[in-house]
Every structure is written in structure tokens, then in C-alpha cells.
């Protein structure tokens, strides 16, 4: 019976124990939302369900999945994406929500809000594709920022592959997409009246290292928004088991970014 991953196993493997094995087979530290403890398991053994997508959808996800780990590694080295890397990042961001196992529930919540009849399993493959295609042009209107974890801190990633949060004084919400223990991308809406920098679509050249404690702030958000589990680096048992919904985080009060005194979405 086919097991389809709703979050890429090779991406999760970037949190894995170093080895000569393919990234998807590397062991990561995982904690279920229902448990106070964590365990070590292979990246390919989590984030999957049987017969979640038809073969055609798996082929669509593979368009960007085959490239995403190398693009993430380049970002971690401080490089700007090339050879279509920006598009692969955009596709990853646009696909995470429609790939969810619970996507039909999300659709029917929206159907109910609109006074429309519920959709069924037979509608799901097309609705996943349509949601993905609708999100792509919307995500092209976002500003992007490459975040690097500070020394002695690492990002974690939940089963949604993202976390959303607001920033005081700024409209809308930002979305953080972890791409490895040391790097992730933050997307948020550009506002001509508030931002000083000129907006350039698909610009991933703004690399910023976080101040002390702010990777842990994002990890707390990721834990709070996790559906089933959260993944940490293979050697971070204590940190993943310390997560809680009311966890207090010690962080640098001068702001999230090193050498830049503005908030998450400012410039």
C-alpha cells in the first residue's frame, strides 16, 4: 500500500543524524503533540499516510521536491537561489496547505461559511491542485527574508511545515517556513506606505541572522500550531521536550534581527 508524504521526507532529513544514507532515511528527533517525550526515527517514517494522493499529484509535488533540499542548502550557505530555485521555494510554500491530510475539512469549513454544500473525497484531488495554483500568484506578492538561526540555537519544523504569526504595528500575518535547523524563509505582505525598501518579487537576497532567543520564539509558534508532531535536530532531545504552549522564552529585547533594530516585518 502506497504511503504518500504530506511533508517532504528529504526536507525533514535535513534535521537528521549525519550519515551516508539518503536524507529521507536519516534519523531525526520527533515529538508527538500528545506526548511529553520524544523519540528518534527516520524522516521517511513520519509525515505520511496511505494513498493520500493519486499518482498525478505525487508527480506534481516532485517537480519541486527533487530540488528543494539543494536550494535550502544554498540558502544556508548565504547564497541567492539560481536556476529556478526561487520558483521551487515558492512552490513549496504554496503546496504545504493543500497537501495536508485534513485539507478536506478546511475546504468544507470554507464551504459552510459561504453557505455552499460540502465537498467529498472525489473532489479532493482537483481542489488540492486549484488551491496550489491560486496560492502561487498570491505568494509572488510577498516579501521574502532568509532567516539564519543564531549560534547555539536551531529551528524546528512541525507537520504543517510552517508557522504563522503577527507583528505589532504591521498589517496581516507572516509565514515562516523552516528549511533546515539553521535556515528558513519568512514571507509577509509588502506595504508601500510602511516599508522603505523597494519591493522585488521572488527576491530571496535579504539574509538576516536572528538575535539570541528568537529561533526559540519561532519554535514555540511551530509547537503551538503543530497538528500531530514537531521535528528537531537529532541531538536536541532536551529542547524539543521543553516545548509547551505557555513556554517562556528568554530572548534579546533589542529585536529579532542582529544589527537591525526593527521588528519581524520591518526594514
NORGI-V386280 format. One record per residue. N is the residue number from 0. SS is DSSP state (2 for helix, 1 for strand, 0 for the rest). D_CENTER is the distance of its C-alpha to the mean C-alpha in whole Angstrom. Layout:
n-><N & N>
ss-><SS & SS>
d_center-><D_CENTER & D_CENTER>
This chain:
n-><0 & 1 & 2 & 3 & 4 & 5 & 6 & 7 & 8 & 9 & 10 & 11 & 12 & 13 & 14 & 15 & 16 & 17 & 18 & 19 & 20 & 21 & 22 & 23 & 24 & 25 & 26 & 27 & 28 & 29 & 30 & 31 & 32 & 33 & 34 & 35 & 36 & 37 & 38 & 39 & 40 & 41 & 42 & 43 & 44 & 45 & 46 & 47 & 48 & 49 & 50 & 51 & 52 & 53 & 54 & 55 & 56 & 57 & 58 & 59 & 60 & 61 & 62 & 63 & 64 & 65 & 66 & 67 & 68 & 69 & 70 & 71 & 72 & 73 & 74 & 75 & 76 & 77 & 78 & 79 & 80 & 81 & 82 & 83 & 84 & 85 & 86 & 87 & 88 & 89 & 90 & 91 & 92 & 93 & 94 & 95 & 96 & 97 & 98 & 99 & 100 & 101 & 102 & 103 & 104 & 105 & 106 & 107 & 108 & 109 & 110 & 111 & 112 & 113 & 114 & 115 & 116 & 117 & 118 & 119 & 120 & 121 & 122 & 123 & 124 & 125 & 126 & 127 & 128 & 129 & 130 & 131 & 132 & 133 & 134 & 135 & 136 & 137 & 138 & 139 & 140 & 141 & 142 & 143 & 144 & 145 & 146 & 147 & 148 & 149 & 150 & 151 & 152 & 153 & 154 & 155 & 156 & 157 & 158 & 159 & 160 & 161 & 162 & 163 & 164 & 165 & 166 & 167 & 168 & 169 & 170 & 171 & 172 & 173 & 174 & 175 & 176 & 177 & 178 & 179 & 180 & 181 & 182 & 183 & 184 & 185 & 186 & 187 & 188 & 189 & 190 & 191 & 192 & 193 & 194 & 195 & 196 & 197 & 198 & 199 & 200 & 201 & 202 & 203 & 204 & 205 & 206 & 207 & 208 & 209 & 210 & 211 & 212 & 213 & 214 & 215 & 216 & 217 & 218 & 219 & 220 & 221 & 222 & 223 & 224 & 225 & 226 & 227 & 228 & 229 & 230 & 231 & 232 & 233 & 234 & 235 & 236 & 237 & 238 & 239 & 240 & 241 & 242 & 243 & 244 & 245 & 246 & 247 & 248 & 249 & 250 & 251 & 252 & 253 & 254 & 255 & 256 & 257 & 258 & 259 & 260 & 261 & 262 & 263 & 264 & 265 & 266>
ss-><0 & 0 & 1 & 1 & 1 & 0 & 0 & 0 & 2 & 2 & 2 & 2 & 2 & 2 & 2 & 0 & 0 & 0 & 0 & 0 & 0 & 0 & 2 & 2 & 2 & 0 & 1 & 1 & 1 & 1 & 1 & 1 & 0 & 0 & 0 & 0 & 0 & 0 & 1 & 1 & 1 & 1 & 2 & 2 & 2 & 0 & 0 & 1 & 1 & 1 & 0 & 0 & 0 & 0 & 2 & 2 & 2 & 2 & 2 & 2 & 2 & 2 & 2 & 2 & 2 & 2 & 2 & 2 & 2 & 2 & 2 & 2 & 2 & 2 & 2 & 2 & 0 & 0 & 0 & 0 & 0 & 0 & 0 & 0 & 2 & 2 & 2 & 2 & 2 & 2 & 2 & 2 & 2 & 2 & 2 & 2 & 2 & 2 & 2 & 0 & 0 & 0 & 2 & 2 & 2 & 2 & 2 & 2 & 2 & 2 & 2 & 2 & 2 & 0 & 0 & 0 & 0 & 0 & 0 & 0 & 2 & 2 & 2 & 2 & 2 & 2 & 2 & 2 & 2 & 2 & 2 & 2 & 2 & 2 & 2 & 2 & 2 & 2 & 2 & 0 & 0 & 1 & 1 & 1 & 1 & 1 & 1 & 1 & 0 & 0 & 0 & 0 & 0 & 0 & 0 & 0 & 1 & 1 & 0 & 0 & 0 & 0 & 1 & 1 & 1 & 0 & 0 & 0 & 0 & 0 & 0 & 0 & 0 & 1 & 1 & 1 & 1 & 1 & 1 & 1 & 0 & 0 & 1 & 1 & 1 & 1 & 1 & 1 & 1 & 0 & 0 & 0 & 0 & 0 & 0 & 0 & 0 & 0 & 0 & 0 & 0 & 0 & 0 & 0 & 0 & 0 & 1 & 1 & 1 & 1 & 0 & 0 & 0 & 2 & 2 & 2 & 2 & 2 & 2 & 2 & 2 & 2 & 2 & 2 & 2 & 0 & 0 & 0 & 1 & 1 & 1 & 1 & 0 & 0 & 0 & 0 & 2 & 2 & 2 & 2 & 2 & 0 & 0 & 0 & 0 & 0 & 0 & 0 & 0 & 0 & 0 & 0 & 0 & 0 & 0 & 0 & 1 & 0 & 0 & 1 & 0 & 0 & 0 & 0 & 0 & 0 & 0>
d_center-><28 & 24 & 21 & 18 & 15 & 12 & 9 & 11 & 13 & 14 & 10 & 11 & 14 & 13 & 13 & 17 & 20 & 22 & 24 & 25 & 24 & 21 & 17 & 17 & 20 & 19 & 19 & 16 & 17 & 16 & 17 & 17 & 17 & 21 & 22 & 23 & 23 & 20 & 21 & 21 & 20 & 19 & 16 & 17 & 19 & 16 & 13 & 16 & 19 & 22 & 23 & 20 & 20 & 23 & 24 & 23 & 20 & 19 & 21 & 19 & 15 & 17 & 18 & 15 & 14 & 17 & 16 & 12 & 13 & 16 & 14 & 12 & 15 & 17 & 14 & 15 & 19 & 19 & 19 & 19 & 17 & 20 & 22 & 19 & 16 & 15 & 16 & 13 & 10 & 11 & 12 & 9 & 7 & 10 & 11 & 8 & 10 & 13 & 13 & 13 & 16 & 17 & 16 & 20 & 20 & 18 & 21 & 24 & 23 & 23 & 26 & 28 & 27 & 29 & 31 & 31 & 31 & 28 & 27 & 27 & 26 & 28 & 26 & 22 & 22 & 23 & 21 & 18 & 19 & 20 & 17 & 15 & 18 & 18 & 15 & 15 & 18 & 17 & 14 & 17 & 18 & 15 & 16 & 13 & 13 & 12 & 12 & 14 & 14 & 18 & 21 & 21 & 17 & 14 & 10 & 9 & 7 & 8 & 9 & 7 & 3 & 3 & 7 & 9 & 13 & 16 & 18 & 22 & 24 & 21 & 21 & 18 & 14 & 12 & 8 & 6 & 3 & 4 & 7 & 10 & 12 & 13 & 11 & 8 & 8 & 9 & 10 & 13 & 17 & 20 & 23 & 26 & 28 & 26 & 24 & 27 & 25 & 25 & 23 & 22 & 19 & 17 & 18 & 15 & 18 & 18 & 17 & 17 & 18 & 17 & 20 & 21 & 19 & 16 & 13 & 15 & 15 & 11 & 11 & 14 & 12 & 9 & 12 & 14 & 11 & 11 & 13 & 15 & 13 & 11 & 12 & 13 & 15 & 18 & 21 & 19 & 21 & 22 & 19 & 17 & 20 & 21 & 18 & 19 & 19 & 22 & 21 & 22 & 21 & 23 & 22 & 24 & 25 & 26 & 22 & 18 & 19 & 22 & 25 & 24 & 25 & 23 & 20 & 16 & 17 & 21 & 22>
